[in-house]
């Protein structure tokens, strides 16, 4: 699945081997059921209702099926958010762990923080543009705002001749519990 229908052209070798491609918004388009794995890389943070998507995955997966996804935590792109006041709201890892209670068994929940170094604040913005994510949402740049951003970025986040940008990835793997199985009963008495 990808929101962009033109991605079909990049999946030719997979489609030839019987993989189906479903273009559209993963929160709304029909994706079927009976899967052993639902995997997502750096997409969940864009969803309007990530909780509903996680619940939808319960319907898509077989019992014992895996939901594996990466997203970002609240420290992601913190420099940009603090200087522009714009950016996504990222739940904390503990929020995801709490959401995945009950009908899921958590297999992994890991987070890390990475600081990337750049020669200038403008290089940070170029990096973000090349990734396809501006990190500033509806923020509108003017010459004055750009100059102020560069000055403040240098003042707050410059060290040893470079500026930093924080990434805070989260990696989560959950297994759908088999709710149709009866819980194990008490152990039979041992014979002596």
MONOR-V288731 format. One line per field, one symbol per residue. ss: DSSP state (2 for helix, 1 for strand, 0 for the rest). psi: psi as a letter, one per 40 degrees, with the letter a starting at -180 (. if undefined). burial: 1 if it has 16 or more other C-alpha atoms within 10 Angstrom, else 0. A space follows every 50 residues. Layout:
# MONOR-V288731
ss: ???
psi: ???
burial: ???
This chain:
# MONOR-V288731
ss: 01002222222222220000001000000000001111111002220002 22222222221111111111110000022222220000000022222220 00011111111001111100222222222220000000000022222222 222222211001111110111111110000000000000000
psi: hidhdeeddeedddddeehihgiiheediheaifiehhihhfddeeidgd ddddddddddiiheihhhiiaiieehfddddddeeiiihhiiddddddde aceihhdihiiihhhiiididdddddddddeehdeebehhhidddddddd ddddddfhhfeiiihhigiihhhihhigeehiihaiiiiii.
burial: 10000001000000000000011001100010001010000001100001 00110111011111111111111011111110010110011010011001 00111100101000001101100110010000011100000000000011 001100010000111111111111111000000000000000
